[in-house]
Each structure stands twice: as structure tokens, then as C-alpha cells.
Amino acid sequence: MNNEKSDLKRRVYQYALTIIEFSDILDRKDCGVEVISKQLLRSTTSIGANIIEAQAASSKKDFTNYSHHALKSANESKFWLCLLRDSHQANKNSANVLIKETIELANIIASSILTLKGKRKF
């Protein structure tokens, strides 16, 4: 289990780095792209920060709370990525790869939350 936590931390960290690189190549001359890019950076880095906080939590309730925040940030990140893709402000293929990773991370986090709440079906 410890290895899974470490893998998730590495994965969300790498994801945030990739989003930073993705954001750096966007055309920020457009005010809308600038705003969306900043929102995307906030939400994606929040995923990792909340995962770190969850894994350092002192109680199951705190762990669940931080995990919920990470999941909400993942959902928000998906929204911003889709918006950039569908408004043709970002490379469609690059955005789709990032959206796929965002969905996978959200699924991992959601599964963890369901397991904690005892609602996971095997």
C-alpha cells in the first residue's frame, strides 16, 4: 500500500509538471487563454497538494476531506482542459492526452474515497 501512495504522489507531481509545460506553450496574448491557463495551473497543482496533505492526515476524516478536495480539483482541471481544447486554443491531441490522465487520476482518487467510506463494490 505504501508503494501505491508513493506512486500516486509521483504521478500527480509529474502531471503538474506536464501541465506547466503545456501551459507555457499556450498563446497568452488572448486574455481568455491567460485566465483559463491560470485556473488550470491552480487546479492541477491543487490535486498534488491535497494528495500530499491527505497522506499526511492525522485521521480518516482528514484523509477523506483532502481526498475530496483533490477529486474536485481534478474535475475542475478536466473542465479547463476541455475548454482549451474545444475553443481551439490548445493542441487537441495534447489536450486529449492530459484529459485522459486527469480522468485516470480522478478515478484513482474516487476509488480511494469509496474504499474509505466502505462503499466500494468488488
C-alpha positions in Angstrom: 0.0 0.0 0.0 2.8 2.4 0.8 4.2 1.9 -2.7 0.8 2.8 -4.2 0.8 6.0 -2.2 4.3 6.8 -3.4 3.4 6.0 -7.0 0.3 8.3 -6.8 2.4 11.2 -5.3 5.0 10.8 -8.2 2.2 10.6 -10.7 0.4 13.7 -9.6 3.8 15.6 -9.4 4.7 14.6 -12.9 1.2 15.5 -14.1 1.6 19.0 -12.6 5.0 19.4 -14.3 3.4 18.3 -17.6 0.6 20.8 -17.2 3.1 23.6 -16.5 4.9 22.7 -19.8 1.5 22.6 -21.6 0.5 25.9 -20.2 3.8 27.5 -21.2 3.2 26.8 -24.9 -0.3 28.4 -24.9 -0.8 31.7 -26.7 -1.3 34.0 -23.8 -1.9 37.1 -25.9 -5.6 36.2 -25.7 -6.9 37.4 -22.3 -9.3 34.4 -22.1 -6.4 31.9 -22.5 -4.4 33.7 -19.8 -7.3 33.4 -17.4 -8.0 29.8 -18.2 -4.4 28.8 -18.1 -4.0 30.3 -14.6 -7.1 28.5 -13.4 -5.7 25.2 -14.9 -2.4 25.7 -13.1 -4.2 26.3 -9.8 -6.5 23.3 -10.1 -3.9 20.8 -11.3 -1.3 21.8 -8.7 -4.0 21.6 -6.1 -4.5 17.9 -6.9 -1.0 17.1 -5.8 -1.0 19.4 -2.8 -4.2 17.8 -1.5 -2.9 14.3 -2.1 0.2 15.1 -0.1 -2.0 16.6 2.7 -4.2 13.5 2.6 -1.4 11.1 3.0 -0.1 13.1 6.0 -3.5 13.4 7.6 -3.9 12.6 11.2 -7.4 11.0 10.9 -9.5 9.1 8.4 -11.9 12.1 8.3 -9.0 14.4 7.3 -7.7 12.0 4.7 -11.2 11.8 3.2 -11.6 15.6 3.3 -8.3 16.2 1.5 -9.1 13.4 -1.0 -12.4 15.1 -1.8 -10.6 18.4 -2.4 -8.1 16.6 -4.7 -11.0 15.0 -6.6 -12.8 18.3 -7.0 -9.6 19.9 -8.3 -9.2 17.0 -10.8 -12.8 17.6 -12.1 -12.1 21.3 -12.4 -8.8 20.6 -14.3 -10.7 18.4 -16.7 -13.2 21.3 -17.4 -10.4 23.8 -18.1 -8.5 21.3 -20.4 -11.7 20.6 -22.3 -12.4 24.3 -22.6 -9.0 25.0 -24.1 -9.3 22.0 -26.5 -12.8 22.8 -27.6 -12.1 26.5 -28.1 -9.1 25.5 -30.3 -6.7 27.4 -28.0 -4.7 24.2 -27.3 -3.4 21.4 -29.4 -6.3 18.8 -29.5 -4.0 15.7 -29.2 -2.0 17.2 -26.3 -5.1 18.2 -24.5 -6.7 14.8 -25.0 -3.7 13.1 -23.5 -3.9 15.4 -20.5 -7.7 14.9 -20.2 -7.2 11.1 -20.2 -4.6 11.4 -17.4 -6.9 13.7 -15.5 -9.7 11.2 -15.7 -7.4 8.4 -14.6 -6.2 10.4 -11.6 -9.8 11.3 -10.7 -10.8 7.6 -10.9 -7.9 6.6 -8.6 -8.9 9.3 -6.1 -12.6 8.5 -6.2 -11.9 4.8 -5.7 -9.8 5.6 -2.7 -12.7 7.7 -1.3 -15.2 5.0 -1.9 -12.9 2.4 -0.2 -12.6 4.7 2.8 -16.3 5.1 3.1 -16.8 1.3 2.7 -18.9 1.8 -0.4 -16.6 0.2 -3.0 -18.0 -2.8 -4.7 -15.6 -5.6 -5.6 
